[in-house]
Amino acid sequence: MPGGGNSGRDNVTNAIAKADKLRSLYYEKFGALVGLQMDIEKAIEPLPAEDQMMLRMYYFSNYTWEEVAVRMGINWRSVHRRHAGILERLAHDEEEKKETEPENK
């Protein structure tokens, strides 16, 4: 083995350390994502089932708006109008919630 014999072992050790670090970062980010998804699920719970389904298809299942429209049997413009209305309602509900919460918890 010309030039010493540890460089291959060092490369493997470094690769394993990097993989462990990336795995830890992945689990951290995945945990944060699951937490956010749970928050969203809680926020959309009061919505009608069809509105929840629309949001889940687009935001969680990565459907395009066109695919959402086809699956829901409505036209593309209706999907966009409905989506805008849902977002307004959620924003209003969130604002109302903030106003009714005590300032110091």
Beta strands, then each sheet from edge to edge (+ up, - down):
end
